[in-house]
Amino acid sequence: MLYLPREEGQGLVEYALILVLIAIVVIVILTTLGGVINNVFSNVVSGLGPGN
């Protein structure tokens, strides 16, 4: 009988590694641009405030 390797576990590990890599990239982008994004939202909120 021929040995047929099972690859379901390997595919699952590859998907998990891709998801971890994407999460790391998103965290790095958010920490880098966090101040800029915060300023944009602050300007929008102050523009929508009752004084305007």
TORKE-104511 format. One record per residue (C-alpha): residue in three letters; chain; x, y, z. Coordinates in Angstrom, 3 decimals. Example, Ala and Ser with C-alpha at 12.3 -4.5 7.8 and 13.67 -1.06 7.14 Angstrom:
2
ATOM   residu   chaine         px         py         pz
ATOM      ALA        A     12.300     -4.500      7.800
ATOM      SER        A     13.670     -1.060      7.140
***
This chain:
52
ATOM   residu   chaine         px         py         pz
ATOM      MET        A      0.000      0.000      0.000
ATOM      LEU        A      1.291      3.446     -0.872
ATOM      TYR        A      1.823      6.041      1.803
ATOM      LEU        A     -0.262      9.156      1.150
ATOM      PRO        A      0.744     12.125      3.312
ATOM      ARG        A     -1.996     14.060      5.037
ATOM      GLU        A     -1.734     17.787      4.426
ATOM      GLU        A     -4.775     19.149      6.223
ATOM      GLY        A     -2.786     20.070      9.331
ATOM      GLN        A     -0.070     21.698      7.255
ATOM      GLY        A     -2.590     23.885      5.433
ATOM      LEU        A     -4.150     24.935      8.732
ATOM      VAL        A     -0.756     25.950     10.114
ATOM      GLU        A     -0.029     27.962      6.975
ATOM      TYR        A     -3.341     29.828      7.279
ATOM      ALA        A     -2.607     30.533     10.949
ATOM      LEU        A      0.845     31.911     10.086
ATOM      ILE        A     -0.638     34.170      7.412
ATOM      LEU        A     -3.245     35.487      9.868
ATOM      VAL        A     -0.546     36.162     12.475
ATOM      LEU        A      1.556     38.012      9.895
ATOM      ILE        A     -1.429     40.146      8.848
ATOM      ALA        A     -2.213     40.923     12.501
ATOM      ILE        A      1.384     42.024     13.124
ATOM      VAL        A      1.343     44.277     10.050
ATOM      VAL        A     -1.955     45.876     11.113
ATOM      ILE        A     -0.656     46.478     14.649
ATOM      VAL        A      2.530     48.082     13.327
ATOM      ILE        A      0.565     50.338     10.963
ATOM      LEU        A     -1.871     51.400     13.684
ATOM      THR        A      0.878     52.173     16.181
ATOM      THR        A      2.799     54.126     13.547
ATOM      LEU        A     -0.166     56.123     12.268
ATOM      GLY        A     -2.156     56.196     15.515
ATOM      GLY        A     -1.399     59.820     16.276
ATOM      VAL        A     -2.306     60.972     12.783
ATOM      ILE        A     -5.575     59.036     12.826
ATOM      ASN        A     -6.382     60.422     16.289
ATOM      ASN        A     -5.830     63.988     15.045
ATOM      VAL        A     -8.089     63.428     12.041
ATOM      PHE        A    -10.926     62.110     14.192
ATOM      SER        A    -10.440     64.931     16.702
ATOM      ASN        A    -10.715     67.494     13.911
ATOM      VAL        A    -13.871     65.839     12.590
ATOM      VAL        A    -15.469     65.761     16.051
ATOM      SER        A    -14.570     69.383     16.738
ATOM      GLY        A    -15.938     70.364     13.328
ATOM      LEU        A    -19.243     68.681     14.111
ATOM      GLY        A    -19.464     70.246     17.561
ATOM      PRO        A    -22.188     72.664     18.710
ATOM      GLY        A    -20.067     75.757     18.088
ATOM      ASN        A    -20.014     75.247     14.323
***
